[in-house]
Amino acid sequence: LAERANLAGVRHILLVLSGKGGVGKSTLSTELALALRSAGKRVGILDVDLCGPSIPRMLRVQDSAVHQCDSGWVPVPVGQDQAIALMSIGFLLERPDDAVVWRGPKKNALIKQFVTDVAWGDLDFLIVDTPPGTSDEHISTVEALRPYQLLGAVLVTTPQ
């Protein structure tokens, strides 16, 4: 099964979630990836925030293109040592500020495609940056990742 093969080399999957927007999920996902990388871990980030894919900009790779290989999409390498692998809808838009106005089934299909069709290779951690709220995207992400060993989730909140 191709989808098994694409995530077969990923040891831990970590979801970053929140009930609302603007609390720092993408910032936390990015900083967590950088910290794990500096600890010598092999790290990937899957940005499933389809309406606000900010991680490519945060990591200064927003002008990169996604390429295909025999086992699917090749994540964009980040940094001089290319030590973080990143996949985001931001790479698939014509312009980085384009809005994604899709209904549920199309969003869900893209999330499933991100889980099954990205050739991650060997990673210690795959960090999944999710959109704000508790929408279909979250359910689709968890359903698509259900066959794999999830490490867990980080819930980002504000003090209010």
Helices and strands as residue ranges (DSSP letters): H 2-7, E 10-17, H 25-38, E 43-47, H 55-58, E 67-69, E 72-74, E 76-78, E 84-88, G 89-91, H 104-116, E 123-129, H 136-145, E 150-155
